[in-house]
Amino acid sequence: MDLAGDRPRTVVSGGATELAVMWGGFPLVGAGLGWLLAATTGWLARLPWVPFGDLVEWLDRLPEPQATAGAVVVGVLGGLVVAGIGTAERLIVTVDAAQVRLRRADQDRAVARADARVVFLADKHLVLLDADEAELVRESTDLPAAKLAAAFRAHGWGWADDDPHRSAYRLWVPDLPGLPAGADALLRARERAVERDRRDDARELRRELGLLGVVLRDEGKRQYWRLTARALASGPEQPTSAEREPDGR
């Protein structure tokens, strides 16, 4: 535990070990794969089912030791790229009695403790719910649950060992009753985005559904949903007069 001004805080991250593994390990693995490719191009070129056969044959014709050295360099560069992506995506969680700060290379977000009712880790996502049981935060992370739990509990946050609303989720199928107006169309669009692995679109559609009071949980490519307390209190929206049949029903 260290200090931020006068306020004690706890930082949870992969630390220096994680960075050492990424920046040291991935380039080494890449170098090994490059050497292995250079050493086996002659054998691979004789296999008719190997993908990129023309490229493999071209590599096999390159002179040695330049071919092996080039393959190793390319492998190292590939490992460095992977390490850079991993560093950018790693989540750093800083918790104190007043707020939690969530940092990645492309974002830095703070959430006040007064706005969060419960915190938990589910399906490798750190989730914060507000008083209406809606999601304030959902961040993917590989940080250990024990370290996160200890950090939040040490500063008085409400930590749960699992999603307290897990039993409330229902499997979504098209035209299922009980959803707010417009939610079914968004769920259809998100189903297509998930199937096509368009993660940014799926994430944005999750946010749009959250504005309607719909909270999602994914299992593979299946979507499960529940309503927030506010959405349950207001009930499903009724069709407008323009949407009703001509006889007014």
Summary of the structure (lengths in Angstrom):
residues: 249
radius of gyration: 25.0
end to end distance: 63.4
largest distance: 84.2
contacts: 670
relative contact order: 0.10
helix: 45%
strand: 23%
